[in-house]
Amino acid sequence: MITSPSYYDQIGGAPVVRDVVERFYERVLGDDDLKPYFTGIDMPRLKRHMVMLLCSVLGGPEPYEGRDLGEAHTGMGITSQHYDKVGEHLFAVLQDSGVGEDILRDVGLVLTKVKSSIVAEPAETAD
């Protein structure tokens, strides 16, 4: 049986994921709207967790064993607008790294799936 390589393997594995995470946080921390969320945060630890999470999302060899995303973001007051902005930064870095549309689509699906666990505000309803 022939299996196609995982997204993780397709993009170049751990070195590429680490580079993506590094550039992602450069962008996020350079964004005045998002930077306050990271005040007092252990950034090397956060980056390690993000590498593990992204590797897992991309089908890498190691499962993500960090805290539940909802639990990790409780009390941060993350707005839907700011969550979407973080996603835009991630997509920009992935695109700059030459990641294909199929991978971007699947990463987008994961971001949509976990959004309700991370965003503090209730979803807006149409009246």
C-alpha positions in Angstrom: 0.0 0.0 0.0 1.4 3.4 -1.0 0.8 6.2 1.3 1.4 9.8 0.5 3.7 11.8 2.8 2.1 13.7 5.6 1.8 17.5 5.4 4.6 17.6 8.0 6.9 15.7 5.6 5.7 17.6 2.6 6.7 21.0 4.0 10.1 19.8 5.3 9.5 18.5 8.8 10.6 20.0 12.1 13.2 22.5 10.8 10.5 24.2 8.6 7.9 24.1 11.4 10.4 25.7 13.8 11.1 28.4 11.3 7.4 29.0 10.7 6.8 29.3 14.4 9.7 31.7 14.9 8.5 34.0 12.0 4.9 33.7 13.2 5.7 35.0 16.6 7.9 37.8 15.2 4.8 39.0 13.3 2.4 38.5 16.2 4.7 40.3 18.7 5.1 43.1 16.1 1.4 43.6 15.9 0.3 46.3 18.4 -3.2 44.8 18.8 -1.8 41.3 19.7 1.4 42.1 21.6 -0.4 42.7 25.0 -1.6 39.1 25.1 2.0 38.0 25.4 3.1 40.3 28.3 4.8 38.2 30.9 4.6 35.0 28.8 7.5 32.5 28.7 8.0 32.9 25.0 10.6 30.0 24.5 8.1 27.7 26.3 5.2 29.0 24.2 7.2 28.5 21.0 8.0 24.9 21.9 4.3 24.2 22.5 3.4 25.9 19.2 5.9 23.8 17.4 4.5 20.6 18.9 0.9 21.7 18.1 1.7 22.7 14.5 3.7 19.4 14.0 0.6 17.5 15.3 -1.8 19.4 13.1 0.4 18.7 10.0 0.6 15.0 10.8 4.1 14.9 12.3 5.4 11.9 14.3 4.8 13.3 17.8 1.3 13.8 19.1 0.5 17.2 20.8 0.7 16.6 24.6 0.3 20.2 25.8 -2.6 21.6 27.7 -6.0 21.7 26.3 -6.3 24.8 24.1 -9.4 26.1 25.9 -7.7 25.7 29.3 -4.5 27.3 28.1 -6.4 30.4 26.9 -8.9 30.8 29.7 -9.0 34.3 31.2 -7.0 35.9 28.4 -10.1 37.7 27.0 -9.2 36.8 23.4 -11.6 38.5 21.0 -12.8 36.9 17.7 -11.2 39.8 15.8 -7.8 39.1 17.5 -8.1 35.4 17.0 -8.7 35.9 13.3 -5.7 38.3 13.1 -3.5 35.6 14.7 -4.8 33.2 12.0 -3.9 35.7 9.3 -0.4 36.0 10.6 0.0 32.2 10.6 -1.4 31.9 7.0 1.0 34.6 5.8 4.0 32.9 7.2 2.9 29.5 5.9 2.3 31.0 2.4 5.8 32.7 2.6 7.2 29.2 3.3 5.6 27.8 0.2 3.0 25.7 1.9 0.4 24.5 -0.6 -3.3 25.4 -0.8 -4.4 22.0 0.5 -2.4 22.4 3.6 -3.6 25.9 4.1 -7.2 24.8 3.8 -6.7 22.0 6.4 -5.0 24.4 8.8 -7.9 26.8 8.3 -10.3 24.0 9.2 -8.4 23.3 12.4 -8.4 27.0 13.3 -12.2 27.2 12.7 -12.7 24.1 14.8 -10.8 25.3 17.9 -11.9 29.0 17.7 -14.8 28.5 20.1 -12.4 27.0 22.7 -10.1 30.0 22.6 -12.2 33.1 22.0 -13.6 34.5 25.2 -16.6 36.4 23.8 -19.8 34.7 22.8 -20.3 34.3 19.1 -22.3 37.2 17.6 -25.8 36.4 16.6 -27.7 37.9 13.7 -30.9 39.7 14.9 
